[in-house]
């Protein structure tokens, strides 16, 4: 599960970068001054939100991994007692 989450995070980073690159190519020349600054601020906020999502996914992955390890340990204990 942790590997799948890491793969998703990498794909998300790549997609966000591609989106911003395309957006910049389309509109960067037109947006100067306050409009350009607002766009940069929106991107900063977007990236902050994406970072928070990735951090939450990482925590979920760690907890799921620990739960899977615990379940395997319990299964082994049950099997040993049979």
N, C-alpha and C positions, 0 to 999 in steps of 0.2 A: 504494500500500500504506500509506503514512504517513497518508493521508487516512482510509482504512478503519480504521486503528488509532485515530486520533483520534476518529472517530465511535463506535467501540466503547467507548472510554474515557468519553466523554460519556454514553453510554447506561448504562454500568456505574455511574457516579456517580449518575445519576437513579434507577436501580433501587434502589441501596443506600439512598438518601435516602427513597424511597417505602417501602421495607421497614421502615426504622427509625421512620418516622412512624407507620405502621400498628401496629407493635409497641408504640410509646409510647402510642398511643391505647388499646390493649387493656389494657396492664399498668401504666402509669405510676402510676395512683392507688393500686394495690395494693403497689407496691414502694417502700418508704421505708427510710431508714437504710442499714444494710449491704447489703441486697438491691439498693437503688437504686444505691449506689456500685459494687457488683459489676457491675451492668448497664452503668453508664457506663464502667467499666474495660474490659469486654468489647467495647463499641462502639469505644473508643479503639484496642484491639488489632486489631479487625476493620478499622478505617479505616487503620491502619498497614500491615496486610497488603495491603489494596487499593491503597494508594499504592505499595508495593513492586512489585506486579503491573503497575501502570500505568507505572512507571519502566522496568521490564524490557521491556514492550511498546514503549515509546518508543525504547529502544536497538535493539530488533529492527527497528523501522520505519526508523530511520536507516541501519542496516547494509543492509537490503534495498534501500533507495533508492540507496545508494552502489553496490551490486552491479548494480542495473539500469542505472545510468549507465555503469558500466564495461563492461557487456555491449554497450550501444549503441555505445560508443566503439570497441570491438573489431569489431563488425559493420561500422561505417563504414570502419574501416581495411582490413578484408578486402574490402569492396566496392570501395574505391578501388584496391586492388591487382589487381583482376580485369581 
